[in-house]
Amino acid sequence: MTSSVRPVFKLTLEARPGTDPIRALRSLLKIAGRQFHLRCVDAHEIQPQPERTREHEHLGRTRSEGRFRRGDREGRKAHC
């Protein structure tokens, strides 16, 4: 029997104001499974971050090693 390594992706999603986050996530996972044959293997809620504007998100980013990183922030990865 041969084992195949499957690609795994990690996403961070944020619900917009006025959205039922659990219902939206469940719908998204159903669509991902039925239409795109993707299966959720891990999901957990994280602590929300303070509100930021889109303009603030793009300040200080540099392209390094194929990933966007925030400048002067010890090389932490930026979120989608």
C-alpha positions in Angstrom: 0.0 0.0 0.0 1.4 3.4 -0.9 0.7 6.5 1.1 0.1 9.8 -0.7 0.8 13.2 0.8 -2.1 15.5 0.3 -1.7 19.3 0.2 -3.0 21.1 3.3 -3.9 24.8 3.5 -4.4 27.0 6.5 -6.9 29.9 6.4 -7.9 32.6 8.8 -11.4 33.9 8.3 -13.2 36.8 10.0 -16.9 37.3 10.1 -18.2 40.7 9.1 -20.5 42.6 11.4 -24.1 41.4 11.2 -23.1 37.9 10.1 -23.9 34.7 12.0 -20.4 33.3 12.0 -21.2 29.7 12.8 -23.9 29.4 10.2 -21.6 31.1 7.6 -18.7 28.8 8.4 -20.9 25.7 8.2 -22.3 26.8 4.8 -18.7 27.5 3.6 -17.5 24.0 4.7 -20.5 22.3 3.0 -19.8 24.1 -0.3 -16.1 23.3 -0.1 -16.8 19.7 0.4 -19.6 19.2 -2.2 -18.3 21.4 -5.0 -14.5 21.4 -4.5 -13.9 18.0 -2.7 -12.1 19.8 0.2 -12.5 18.4 3.7 -12.0 20.4 6.9 -9.6 18.6 9.2 -9.3 21.2 11.9 -11.3 24.3 12.9 -11.2 26.3 16.0 -12.1 29.8 17.1 -9.4 32.3 18.0 -9.5 35.5 20.0 -10.5 38.4 17.8 -7.9 41.0 17.0 -8.6 44.8 17.4 -10.2 46.5 14.4 -7.8 47.7 11.7 -8.4 49.6 8.6 -7.3 48.2 5.2 -4.9 51.1 4.8 -3.1 50.1 8.1 -2.9 46.5 6.9 -0.8 47.4 3.9 1.6 49.7 5.7 5.1 48.3 6.3 4.7 45.1 4.3 7.7 43.8 2.4 8.0 40.8 0.1 10.5 38.3 1.6 11.0 34.6 0.7 7.7 34.5 -1.2 5.6 35.6 1.7 4.4 39.0 2.8 5.8 40.0 6.1 5.4 43.1 8.3 8.5 45.3 8.5 10.1 45.7 11.9 7.8 43.1 13.5 10.2 40.2 14.0 9.2 38.6 10.7 5.7 37.5 11.7 3.5 36.4 8.8 0.7 38.7 7.7 -2.9 37.4 7.6 -5.0 37.2 4.4 
